[in-house]
Amino acid sequence: MKKIEAIIRPERLTETIKGLKSIGITGFTVSQVVGRGKQKDTQGVYRGKNYKVTLHPKVKLEINLSDYMVERTIRTIVGAAQTGEDGDGKIYVYPILEAYNIRTGETDDDIDDLKKKEG
């Protein structure tokens, strides 16, 4: 099992979710985050005063899935979230050593249920 964390532009979230659903990924967590990368600072205005924006709003998707779905999921996220400009985001992949179903207390070996549907 693997965990994918994708940091993307908030305006690309809807397209990314559509793409994930199209390949059978329906379980994920979405968090609003702020961050800093190569994207340039911008100017904001609050109550008539200018200020520098150094942290940019982003969305973090967290997806736990079977190893065989990792490459396809990454291609789907990149295809949906990419604009070609600085600030498009990053994707990180982590191993999951164990997963448990809280309702049953048992190990959850088929985290994404895709093998059950295809098998």
VENSULTA-V569770 format. One record per pair of residues at least 24 apart in sequence whose C-alpha atoms are under 6 Angstrom apart, sorted by sequence separation. I is the first residue (numbers start at 0). J is the second residue. D is the distance in whole Angstrom. If there is no record, write none. Layout:
I | J | D
I | J | D
This chain:
32 | 56 | 6
33 | 57 | 5
32 | 57 | 5
32 | 58 | 6
31 | 58 | 5
30 | 58 | 6
30 | 59 | 5
29 | 59 | 6
29 | 60 | 5
28 | 60 | 6
28 | 61 | 5
27 | 61 | 6
27 | 62 | 5
64 | 110 | 6
38 | 85 | 5
64 | 111 | 5
9 | 57 | 5
38 | 86 | 5
8 | 57 | 5
9 | 58 | 5
7 | 57 | 6
7 | 58 | 5
6 | 58 | 6
6 | 59 | 5
5 | 59 | 6
5 | 60 | 5
4 | 60 | 6
4 | 61 | 5
18 | 75 | 6
3 | 61 | 6
3 | 62 | 5
2 | 62 | 6
2 | 63 | 4
15 | 76 | 6
1 | 63 | 6
1 | 64 | 6
0 | 64 | 6
15 | 79 | 5
0 | 65 | 5
1 | 66 | 6
14 | 79 | 6
0 | 66 | 5
11 | 80 | 5
7 | 87 | 6
7 | 88 | 5
6 | 88 | 5
6 | 89 | 5
5 | 89 | 6
5 | 90 | 4
4 | 90 | 6
4 | 91 | 5
3 | 91 | 6
3 | 92 | 5
2 | 92 | 6
2 | 93 | 5
1 | 93 | 6
1 | 94 | 5
1 | 95 | 5
0 | 95 | 5
